[in-house]
Amino acid sequence: MKTMEVIMSILLIVLGLVCLTMSGSMMFQQDLSVYIKTFVQICLWMGVPIILAGVFYLLLIKKRR
């Protein structure tokens, strides 16, 4: 992929996370601390499966060698 395509995909992912966080945090209270807490929770819930899949993939590749 070209550099511009990578930048655009990262930008779209970040924009989606911001919109998801904004809708999740503004539903309860309109405070910056609630927004940041919701953003961290969303990132953690997205990060844990990605990290687990990465570890599983690396173990699978190591087992094949």
C-alpha positions in Angstrom: 0.0 0.0 0.0 1.1 3.5 -0.6 1.8 5.9 2.2 -1.2 8.0 1.5 -3.5 4.9 1.7 -2.0 4.0 5.1 -2.5 7.5 6.4 -6.1 7.6 5.2 -6.9 4.3 6.7 -5.4 5.3 10.1 -7.3 8.6 9.9 -10.6 6.8 9.3 -10.0 4.4 12.2 -9.2 7.3 14.6 -12.2 9.3 13.4 -14.4 6.3 14.0 -13.0 5.8 17.5 -13.6 9.5 18.3 -17.2 9.3 17.0 -17.8 6.1 18.9 -16.4 7.6 22.1 -18.3 10.9 21.7 -21.6 9.1 21.3 -20.8 6.8 24.3 -19.7 9.5 26.7 -22.2 12.3 25.8 -25.1 9.9 26.5 -24.4 10.0 30.2 -22.6 13.2 31.1 -21.0 16.0 29.1 -17.6 16.1 30.8 -14.1 15.7 29.4 -13.1 13.2 32.1 -16.0 10.9 31.1 -15.0 11.2 27.4 -11.4 10.3 28.2 -12.5 7.4 30.4 -14.8 6.0 27.7 -12.0 6.4 25.1 -9.5 4.5 27.2 -12.1 1.7 27.8 -12.9 1.4 24.1 -9.2 1.3 23.2 -8.6 -1.4 25.8 -11.5 -3.5 24.6 -10.2 -3.2 21.0 -6.6 -3.7 22.0 -7.0 -6.9 24.0 -8.3 -9.1 21.2 -5.8 -7.6 18.7 -2.9 -8.4 21.0 -4.2 -11.9 21.7 -4.7 -12.6 18.0 -1.1 -11.3 17.4 0.4 -13.6 20.1 -1.6 -16.6 18.8 -0.4 -15.8 15.2 3.2 -15.5 16.3 3.0 -18.8 18.3 1.5 -20.5 15.3 4.3 -19.3 13.0 6.9 -20.3 15.6 5.4 -23.8 15.8 5.5 -24.3 12.0 9.3 -23.6 12.0 
